[in-house]
Amino acid sequence: MSMQSHLAELERRHAEMERKIEDAQIRPSTDSLQLADMKRQKLKIKDEITRIRENETLH
């Protein structure tokens, strides 16, 4: 997998997590721990995207 395709996949996963979080926040039955976990996952993905982009600019 090329770095560009990996980055595109991460961006897709990040957008998907954003949608899931928005949907969960609308539902009053959403577990706050589950919501916090989804937010952590989204942040990890964003951190990896940022790390990859920073490495690309250094090379």
ROVOLUM-366010 format. One record per residue: residue in three letters; y, z, x of N, C-alpha, C, O in turn; residue number from 1. Coordinates in pm, 1 decimal. Layout:
REM ROVOLUM-366010
<torse residuo="Ala" n_y="Y" n_z="Z" n_x="X" ca_y="Y" ca_z="Z" ca_x="X" c_y="Y" c_z="Z" c_x="X" o_y="Y" o_z="Z" o_x="X" num="NUM"/>
...
***
This chain:
REM ROVOLUM-366010
<torse residuo="Met" n_y="-117.8" n_z="0.0" n_x="86.5" ca_y="0.0" ca_z="0.0" ca_x="0.0" c_y="122.9" c_z="0.0" c_x="90.2" o_y="136.4" o_z="83.3" o_x="179.8" num="1"/>
<torse residuo="Ser" n_y="211.3" n_z="-94.5" n_x="64.6" ca_y="333.6" ca_z="-99.8" ca_x="143.9" c_y="426.6" c_z="14.5" c_x="105.5" o_y="412.3" o_z="74.4" o_x="-1.1" num="2"/>
<torse residuo="Met" n_y="520.6" n_z="43.6" n_x="192.2" ca_y="613.3" ca_z="153.2" ca_x="166.4" c_y="698.1" c_z="123.1" c_x="43.3" o_y="728.9" o_z="213.9" o_x="-33.9" num="3"/>
<torse residuo="Gln" n_y="735.9" n_z="-2.1" n_x="24.1" ca_y="815.9" ca_z="-39.9" ca_x="-93.1" c_y="737.9" c_z="-21.5" c_x="-222.5" o_y="793.2" o_z="25.7" o_x="-321.9" num="4"/>
<torse residuo="Ser" n_y="611.2" n_z="-57.9" n_x="-222.3" ca_y="531.3" ca_z="-40.3" ca_x="-344.1" c_y="504.3" c_z="107.7" c_x="-369.7" o_y="497.9" o_z="150.6" o_x="-485.0" num="5"/>
<torse residuo="His" n_y="488.7" n_z="185.2" n_x="-263.8" ca_y="470.7" ca_z="330.5" ca_x="-278.8" c_y="597.6" c_z="392.0" c_x="-337.7" o_y="590.2" o_z="476.1" o_x="-427.2" num="6"/>
<torse residuo="Leu" n_y="712.4" n_z="350.6" n_x="-288.1" ca_y="840.0" ca_z="399.5" ca_x="-338.6" c_y="858.4" c_z="361.7" c_x="-485.4" o_y="905.1" o_z="442.9" o_x="-565.3" num="7"/>
<torse residuo="Ala" n_y="822.1" n_z="239.7" n_x="-520.6" ca_y="832.3" ca_z="195.2" ca_x="-659.8" c_y="741.8" c_z="278.3" c_x="-750.2" o_y="780.3" o_z="313.1" o_x="-861.8" num="8"/>
<torse residuo="Glu" n_y="622.6" n_z="309.8" n_x="-702.7" ca_y="529.8" ca_z="392.4" ca_x="-780.3" c_y="586.0" c_z="533.1" c_x="-799.9" o_y="576.5" o_z="589.3" o_x="-909.0" num="9"/>
<torse residuo="Leu" n_y="644.2" n_z="589.8" n_x="-694.8" ca_y="704.8" ca_z="722.8" ca_x="-705.8" c_y="820.7" c_z="720.6" c_x="-805.6" o_y="835.6" o_z="813.1" o_x="-885.5" num="10"/>
<torse residuo="Glu" n_y="901.6" n_z="616.9" n_x="-801.4" ca_y="1013.4" ca_z="606.3" ca_x="-895.7" c_y="963.3" c_z="594.5" c_x="-1039.0" o_y="1023.6" o_z="649.6" o_x="-1131.1" num="11"/>
<torse residuo="Arg" n_y="852.7" n_z="522.5" n_x="-1057.6" ca_y="793.1" ca_z="510.1" ca_x="-1190.9" c_y="743.2" c_z="646.4" c_x="-1239.0" o_y="765.6" o_z="684.3" o_x="-1353.9" num="12"/>
<torse residuo="Arg" n_y="675.5" n_z="719.5" n_x="-1150.3" ca_y="624.2" ca_z="852.1" ca_x="-1186.4" c_y="737.9" c_z="949.5" c_x="-1216.5" o_y="726.7" o_z="1033.1" o_x="-1306.2" num="13"/>
<torse residuo="His" n_y="847.2" n_z="938.2" n_x="-1141.4" ca_y="963.5" ca_z="1024.8" ca_x="-1163.1" c_y="1022.9" c_z="999.1" c_x="-1302.0" o_y="1054.2" o_z="1093.3" o_x="-1374.8" num="14"/>
<torse residuo="Ala" n_y="1038.1" n_z="872.1" n_x="-1338.1" ca_y="1091.9" ca_z="836.8" ca_x="-1469.3" c_y="998.0" c_z="883.2" c_x="-1580.8" o_y="1043.6" o_z="928.9" o_x="-1685.6" num="15"/>
<torse residuo="Glu" n_y="868.0" n_z="871.4" n_x="-1558.5" ca_y="769.9" ca_z="916.5" ca_x="-1657.2" c_y="778.6" c_z="1068.3" c_x="-1676.5" o_y="771.6" o_z="1117.3" o_x="-1789.2" num="16"/>
<torse residuo="Met" n_y="793.6" n_z="1141.8" n_x="-1567.1" ca_y="807.6" ca_z="1287.4" ca_x="-1577.7" c_y="935.3" c_z="1323.2" c_x="-1652.4" o_y="936.4" o_z="1417.7" o_x="-1731.2" num="17"/>
<torse residuo="Glu" n_y="1041.8" n_z="1249.6" n_x="-1628.8" ca_y="1168.4" ca_z="1274.5" ca_x="-1699.3" c_y="1148.5" c_z="1259.2" c_x="-1850.5" o_y="1195.7" o_z="1341.9" o_x="-1928.5" num="18"/>
<torse residuo="Arg" n_y="1078.7" n_z="1153.7" n_x="-1890.8" ca_y="1051.4" ca_z="1132.3" ca_x="-2033.6" c_y="966.0" c_z="1244.9" c_x="-2091.7" o_y="992.6" o_z="1293.5" o_x="-2201.6" num="19"/>
<torse residuo="Lys" n_y="863.8" n_z="1285.6" n_x="-2017.6" ca_y="777.2" ca_z="1393.7" ca_x="-2065.0" c_y="855.5" c_z="1524.3" c_x="-2080.6" o_y="835.3" o_z="1598.1" o_x="-2177.1" num="20"/>
<torse residuo="Ile" n_y="943.8" n_z="1552.1" n_x="-1986.3" ca_y="1024.4" ca_z="1673.8" ca_x="-1992.8" c_y="1118.5" c_z="1668.6" c_x="-2112.9" o_y="1132.4" o_z="1766.9" o_x="-2185.7" num="21"/>
<torse residuo="Glu" n_y="1182.3" n_z="1554.7" n_x="-2133.3" ca_y="1272.0" ca_z="1540.4" ca_x="-2248.4" c_y="1196.8" c_z="1559.0" c_x="-2379.3" o_y="1245.6" o_z="1625.7" o_x="-2470.5" num="22"/>
<torse residuo="Asp" n_y="1078.0" n_z="1499.9" n_x="-2388.6" ca_y="996.2" ca_z="1514.9" ca_x="-2509.7" c_y="956.6" c_z="1661.1" c_x="-2530.8" o_y="960.3" o_z="1711.7" o_x="-2643.0" num="23"/>
<torse residuo="Ala" n_y="919.0" n_z="1727.8" n_x="-2422.4" ca_y="875.6" ca_z="1867.4" ca_x="-2432.3" c_y="991.0" c_z="1958.3" c_x="-2474.2" o_y="970.0" o_z="2055.0" o_x="-2547.5" num="24"/>
<torse residuo="Gln" n_y="1110.5" n_z="1928.5" n_x="-2429.0" ca_y="1225.7" ca_z="2011.8" ca_x="-2462.8" c_y="1264.2" c_z="1998.3" c_x="-2609.7" o_y="1324.3" o_z="2089.4" o_x="-2666.7" num="25"/>
<torse residuo="Ile" n_y="1230.7" n_z="1887.1" n_x="-2670.4" ca_y="1260.8" ca_z="1865.2" ca_x="-2811.9" c_y="1168.6" c_z="1949.7" c_x="-2899.3" o_y="1210.2" o_z="1999.6" o_x="-3003.9" num="26"/>
<torse residuo="Arg" n_y="1043.1" n_z="1965.6" n_x="-2856.4" ca_y="944.5" ca_z="2039.5" ca_x="-2934.6" c_y="960.3" c_z="2189.9" c_x="-2914.2" o_y="957.7" o_z="2237.4" o_x="-2800.6" num="27"/>
<torse residuo="Pro" n_y="976.2" n_z="2263.6" n_x="-3020.6" ca_y="990.4" ca_z="2409.1" ca_x="-3006.7" c_y="860.9" c_z="2477.8" c_x="-2962.2" o_y="863.8" o_z="2591.5" o_x="-2915.2" num="28"/>
<torse residuo="Ser" n_y="748.6" n_z="2409.4" n_x="-2976.9" ca_y="620.7" ca_z="2471.2" ca_x="-2941.4" c_y="586.2" c_z="2458.0" c_x="-2793.0" o_y="480.8" o_z="2505.0" o_x="-2750.0" num="29"/>
<torse residuo="Thr" n_y="672.0" n_z="2395.8" n_x="-2715.6" ca_y="642.9" ca_z="2376.0" ca_x="-2574.0" c_y="644.1" c_z="2508.4" c_x="-2498.9" o_y="734.8" o_z="2590.3" o_x="-2514.0" num="30"/>
<torse residuo="Asp" n_y="542.3" n_z="2526.6" n_x="-2419.1" ca_y="528.5" ca_z="2646.1" ca_x="-2335.9" c_y="628.7" c_z="2637.8" c_x="-2220.9" o_y="636.0" o_z="2536.3" o_x="-2151.6" num="31"/>
<torse residuo="Ser" n_y="705.1" n_z="2743.7" n_x="-2200.9" ca_y="808.1" ca_z="2742.7" ca_x="-2096.5" c_y="746.9" c_z="2731.7" c_x="-1956.7" o_y="808.5" o_z="2673.7" o_x="-1867.2" num="32"/>
<torse residuo="Leu" n_y="627.6" n_z="2786.1" n_x="-1936.8" ca_y="562.1" ca_z="2772.9" ca_x="-1806.8" c_y="518.8" c_z="2628.9" c_x="-1781.0" o_y="528.4" o_z="2579.2" o_x="-1668.8" num="33"/>
<torse residuo="Gln" n_y="471.6" n_z="2563.4" n_x="-1885.2" ca_y="432.3" ca_z="2423.4" ca_x="-1872.8" c_y="555.1" c_z="2337.5" c_x="-1842.5" o_y="548.9" o_z="2247.0" o_x="-1759.2" num="34"/>
<torse residuo="Leu" n_y="664.9" n_z="2365.3" n_x="-1909.0" ca_y="788.5" ca_z="2291.5" ca_x="-1886.4" c_y="837.2" c_z="2313.0" c_x="-1742.4" o_y="878.6" o_z="2217.7" o_x="-1676.3" num="35"/>
<torse residuo="Ala" n_y="832.4" n_z="2435.0" n_x="-1695.0" ca_y="874.0" ca_z="2464.8" ca_x="-1557.6" c_y="785.1" c_z="2391.1" c_x="-1457.5" o_y="833.6" o_z="2342.1" o_x="-1355.5" num="36"/>
<torse residuo="Asp" n_y="655.0" n_z="2383.3" n_x="-1486.5" ca_y="563.2" ca_z="2311.9" ca_x="-1398.5" c_y="596.2" c_z="2163.2" c_x="-1394.3" o_y="593.7" o_z="2102.4" o_x="-1287.3" num="37"/>
<torse residuo="Met" n_y="626.7" n_z="2105.0" n_x="-1507.5" ca_y="664.0" ca_z="1963.6" ca_x="-1511.5" c_y="791.3" c_z="1939.0" c_x="-1430.7" o_y="802.4" o_z="1838.6" o_x="-1360.4" num="38"/>
<torse residuo="Lys" n_y="886.0" n_z="2030.1" n_x="-1441.0" ca_y="1010.8" ca_z="2016.4" ca_x="-1365.5" c_y="984.4" c_z="2026.3" c_x="-1214.9" o_y="1045.9" o_z="1954.6" o_x="-1136.0" num="39"/>
<torse residuo="Arg" n_y="893.2" n_z="2114.9" n_x="-1175.8" ca_y="857.5" ca_z="2125.7" ca_x="-1033.9" c_y="792.2" c_z="1997.5" c_x="-983.9" o_y="821.8" o_z="1951.0" o_x="-873.8" num="40"/>
<torse residuo="Gln" n_y="703.5" n_z="1940.4" n_x="-1064.9" ca_y="638.0" ca_z="1815.4" ca_x="-1027.5" c_y="741.1" c_z="1704.3" c_x="-1009.7" o_y="735.5" o_z="1627.1" o_x="-914.0" num="41"/>
<torse residuo="Lys" n_y="835.0" n_z="1698.0" n_x="-1103.3" ca_y="940.1" ca_z="1596.4" ca_x="-1096.1" c_y="1022.9" c_z="1614.5" c_x="-968.7" o_y="1056.1" o_z="1516.7" o_x="-901.7" num="42"/>
<torse residuo="Leu" n_y="1055.6" n_z="1737.9" n_x="-935.9" ca_y="1133.9" ca_z="1766.2" ca_x="-816.3" c_y="1057.3" c_z="1728.0" c_x="-689.8" o_y="1116.3" o_z="1674.6" o_x="-596.0" num="43"/>
<torse residuo="Lys" n_y="927.2" n_z="1754.6" n_x="-686.1" ca_y="845.9" ca_z="1715.0" ca_x="-570.7" c_y="848.2" c_z="1563.6" c_x="-551.9" o_y="858.9" o_z="1514.2" o_x="-439.6" num="44"/>
<torse residuo="Ile" n_y="838.2" n_z="1491.1" n_x="-661.8" ca_y="842.2" ca_z="1345.6" ca_x="-654.7" c_y="978.2" c_z="1300.0" c_x="-602.5" o_y="986.2" o_z="1212.5" o_x="-516.3" num="45"/>
<torse residuo="Lys" n_y="1084.5" n_z="1359.6" n_x="-655.1" ca_y="1219.1" ca_z="1323.1" ca_x="-610.1" c_y="1237.0" c_z="1353.2" c_x="-461.5" o_y="1296.2" o_z="1273.4" o_x="-388.8" num="46"/>
<torse residuo="Asp" n_y="1186.8" n_z="1466.9" n_x="-416.4" ca_y="1196.1" ca_z="1502.4" ca_x="-274.6" c_y="1123.0" c_z="1400.6" c_x="-187.6" o_y="1171.4" o_z="1364.4" o_x="-80.4" num="47"/>
<torse residuo="Glu" n_y="1007.4" n_z="1354.8" n_x="-233.2" ca_y="932.5" ca_z="1255.5" ca_x="-156.3" c_y="1008.0" c_z="1121.9" c_x="-153.2" o_y="1012.1" o_z="1055.5" o_x="-49.7" num="48"/>
<torse residuo="Ile" n_y="1067.5" n_z="1082.9" n_x="-266.1" ca_y="1147.6" ca_z="960.1" ca_x="-270.1" c_y="1262.7" c_z="971.2" c_x="-169.8" o_y="1288.2" o_z="878.2" o_x="-93.3" num="49"/>
<torse residuo="Thr" n_y="1330.9" n_z="1083.6" n_x="-170.5" ca_y="1444.2" ca_z="1105.4" ca_x="-80.1" c_y="1398.9" c_z="1100.0" c_x="65.2" o_y="1465.0" o_z="1038.4" o_x="148.8" num="50"/>
<torse residuo="Arg" n_y="1287.4" n_z="1163.9" n_x="95.3" ca_y="1235.1" ca_z="1164.7" ca_x="231.8" c_y="1202.5" c_z="1023.9" c_x="279.7" o_y="1233.8" o_z="988.0" o_x="393.2" num="51"/>
<torse residuo="Ile" n_y="1140.4" n_z="944.8" n_x="194.5" ca_y="1104.5" ca_z="807.2" ca_x="230.1" c_y="1231.2" c_z="725.7" c_x="253.6" o_y="1239.7" o_z="652.8" o_x="352.5" num="52"/>
<torse residuo="Arg" n_y="1328.3" n_z="736.4" n_x="165.8" ca_y="1451.8" ca_z="660.3" ca_x="182.1" c_y="1526.0" c_z="699.5" c_x="309.0" o_y="1582.0" o_z="613.7" o_x="377.2" num="53"/>
<torse residuo="Glu" n_y="1526.9" n_z="828.8" n_x="341.1" ca_y="1592.9" ca_z="873.8" ca_x="464.0" c_y="1521.3" c_z="820.7" c_x="586.1" o_y="1586.2" o_z="781.3" o_x="683.0" num="54"/>
<torse residuo="Asn" n_y="1388.7" n_z="818.6" n_x="583.9" ca_y="1311.3" ca_z="764.7" ca_x="696.1" c_y="1335.8" c_z="615.5" c_x="711.8" o_y="1340.3" o_z="565.3" o_x="824.0" num="55"/>
<torse residuo="Glu" n_y="1351.8" n_z="544.1" n_x="601.2" ca_y="1377.2" ca_z="399.7" ca_x="609.2" c_y="1511.8" c_z="371.2" c_x="674.6" o_y="1524.8" o_z="275.4" o_x="750.9" num="56"/>
<torse residuo="Thr" n_y="1611.5" n_z="453.2" n_x="645.2" ca_y="1744.6" ca_z="429.8" ca_x="703.7" c_y="1749.0" c_z="466.4" c_x="850.7" o_y="1834.1" o_z="416.0" o_x="924.0" num="57"/>
<torse residuo="Leu" n_y="1658.9" n_z="553.1" n_x="895.7" ca_y="1654.7" ca_z="590.9" ca_x="1037.0" c_y="1588.1" c_z="484.9" c_x="1122.3" o_y="1612.9" o_z="477.6" o_x="1242.7" num="58"/>
<torse residuo="His" n_y="1504.7" n_z="403.4" n_x="1062.1" ca_y="1430.6" ca_z="300.9" ca_x="1139.3" c_y="1497.2" c_z="169.0" c_x="1134.5" o_y="1448.2" o_z="72.9" o_x="1193.8" num="59"/>
***
